[in-house]
């Protein structure tokens, strides 16, 4: 979601800083600071994700304001670092895009809730459901935990963005559908593919870097 100053009602944009601040504070509280300090690899992953997301979110397409199209990448971040660090990483990347002028500071709260908190929440929820109800198989982890998980995250972000733009009277549904929602399948597959391909690479090469991947459980021969 690309929010420019004045696109949404000002009161709504300022009020969204309240839940955004609460979610970010809760994520910071849940971060394992000791593990982050002691493990250089985790620090490298965090800073690389912050940089990669900033660059990726700065490259976007779109016709009308508020309906920018770009990769999300937060499913991979959630699988790599866990949801608290993924939230913090997304907040840093969103701040970076705001400093670059791609996002507005006034719309930071809305963009954070829709483009950061929502995909991290859905990705973590799908991950927990997969771990609970599906077999501990590397292929299940790759296809469900990353591929389909990334597609679901994109679906939720695009759907929520469309609902907000229509319900707040920014655009009518026909415009949102023609210029944005109709391209949802074209956005879901690349998002799913990138997350799936990256996670498959980590599983095959360095599975220990994925905080959500239990090597002993998934590669158990029994």
N, C-alpha and C positions, 0 to 999 in steps of 0.2 A: 504494500500500500504506500503510495507516494502522496503525502499530505503537504500542500502548500499553504502558506498563511492566508487566511480568509476563505479557504475552500469550505470548511465546515463551520458551524456556528461557534463563535468564540467561547461561549460559556461551556459548551460541550468539550472543546479542545482543552480548556484549562481544567475542567473537572476530571478529565482522564488522567491527569498527572497524579491524582490520589491513588487509584488502584495500581497505576504503573509504579509509583514509589513504594507501595506496600509489597508488590510482587518482587521488585528488585531487592528491597530490604530483607525479605524472607529468603530469597535466593542467597544473598550474601551471608545471612546467618547460617544457612545450611552448607555452605562451602567448607570443605575440610582444609582449613588454612595450613595445618601442619603438614598434610600430604603435599600440598602445593609448594610449600617452602622446601621440603626435603627431596622432592623428585624433580630433577631438572627436565626430564622428558615431558612431564605434565606441564611444566611451565612453557616449554617449547611448543607443545601442542596448542596451549591456550593462546599464546601470542600469534602463532601462525594462523589459527582459526580467526582471530580478531582481524588480522590483516587481510586474509583471504575473503572473509565476509564483507569487509569494507569495500574491497575492489569489486567483488561480484555484485554487490547491491548498488554500486555506482554505475554499473553497466546495465541499462534497462531500456525497454522499448515501451511505447504507448502513445495513444493519440490524445486523449483528454487527461487533464490533471486528476490525480487520485487513482488512476487505473494503470499505473506503471507495471510492467511485466519484467520480472527478474527471478533468477534462481534464489531459493531460500537457504538451503544448505544446513539448516539447524537440526535436521534429523541425524545427520552424520555427527555434528557437534555433540548432540545428546548421547549418542552411542559411544563416542570417544571419551567424554569428560563427565557424563552425568548431567542431570537437568539443572542443578544449581549453577555450575560453571558455564553451561550452555546459555543460560539466561544472562549471566554477567557478560559473557562474550558477545552475545547479540546486542546488549545495551551499549557496549563499547563500540561495536561496529556501526550501530545506528548513530551514535554520537559522531563517529568519523564521517559518515555520509552527510550529517547535518553541517559539520564544519566545512565540508567540500561544497555545500550549497545544493546538494541533491535533495535533501529533506529540509524542512523548516524546523527551527527550534520550537516554535509554537505548537507544531503538530507532533512533537516527540512522544508525548504520552499516548496518543492514539496509535501512532505507528508502532510504538513499543508493545502495546497490548495485542494489536492485530498481527504484526509481522514478526514478533519475537516470542512473547509469552504464549500465544495461541499455538504456534507450530511446535514449540518445545513441550507444551502440555500434551498435545495430541501424540507426539512422538513418544513421550515417556509413558503415556497411557497404553498405547499399542504395544510397546515393549513389555510392560508389566503383564498385560493380558497374554501375550505370546509366551512369556516365560512360565506363566501359570497353567495355561491350557494346552499348549502345543509341546511336542517332543523336543528334547534337547539335541537338535540336529543342526550342523553348520549351515546346511542349505535352507532350512527353515529360518534361521537367524538372518541370512542374507536376503532371501526373497520376501519374507514377511516383515522382519525387523527393520530392514532398510529400504528395499525396493517399494513394496506396497505402503510402507510407513511414510516414505517421502511423498508418494502420491496423495495419501490421505492428508498430510500436512498442507500441501498445495491446495487441495480441494477446500479445506477449512478456511484458509486465508482468503482465497478468491471469493468464496461464498459469503464470508463475513464482510469483506470489503464491499461486495455488491449490495448486500442488505443495508449496510450503513449509508452508502451513497444514495440509495433510493429512499430509505426511511427518513433520512434527514433532509430530503428535498433538494439534494445537490443536482441529481440528474433523474430523468424518468427511466423506467425499467427498460424500455425499448432501446434507448441509447446505451445503457450499461450492458444489455445483452448483446447488442450488435458489435460494440467496440471492445468488450472485455470478457463477459461470461461465456460467450460462444467459443472462445479460444481455450477454455479450461482443459479439454483433453490434450491439446497441444502443449499446455504448460505442465500437466501432470506427468506425462511420460518422460520428458527430459529430466525433470526433478527426480523422478523415481530411478531413472537410469544412472544419473550421476551419483546419487546416494548409494545405490546398489553396487555400482562398479567400484567406488572408493572403499566401501565396507568389504567387498569381496577381496580387494587387494590387501587390506589390513588383515583379514582372516587368514589369507594364504601366506602372507609374509611376516607380519608382526602382530599376531592376535593379542599379545599381552598389552598392547597400547589401547585396546578397546576396554574401557572400564566396565562395560556391560557384558563382556564376553568372558565366560568362565572356561578357560582352556581345559581344565580337568573334566568339566561336565560335558562340554561339547565334543571333545575328542576322546571320550571314554570308549574303549573297545568292548566293554561288557554289554 
